[in-house]
Amino acid sequence: MLTCEVNPKLATPGFLMAYFRTYEGFSSIVGHSPGTIARNKTLSSKKLPTILVPTPPVETQKWFDRLQTKAHEARTIRANTAQDVEALIPAMLHETFGRQHQAA
């Protein structure tokens, strides 16, 4: 497994991860990875530094990272709320119609 350490004066890990998940970023990794579809494409430690990444100023990257964190938190809240609603609706139906059914 290829790992590397980010120079904090040049980039943030969150920004780089987001970039490499884009079509352009992933294509640059694939383009620097020798091999074929039939044989595993592998990015070497020698090829990794040759990938050019368009990096805005570090402060902008940190702002982007904070924005990504807020977006992740919003998605988590939305997913949790959806689960709560899924559980709440049957309980409300039972509360509303279950009592009438028992009284009849």
BELUR-V422458 format. One line per field, one symbol per residue. phi: phi as a letter, one per 40 degrees, with the letter a starting at -180 (. if undefined). A space follows every 50 residues. Layout:
phi=???
This chain:
phi=.cbabccccbabdcccccccccdcccccccccbchbccbdcbcccccdcc ccbcbcddcccccccccccccccccccccccccccdccdccccccccccc cccc
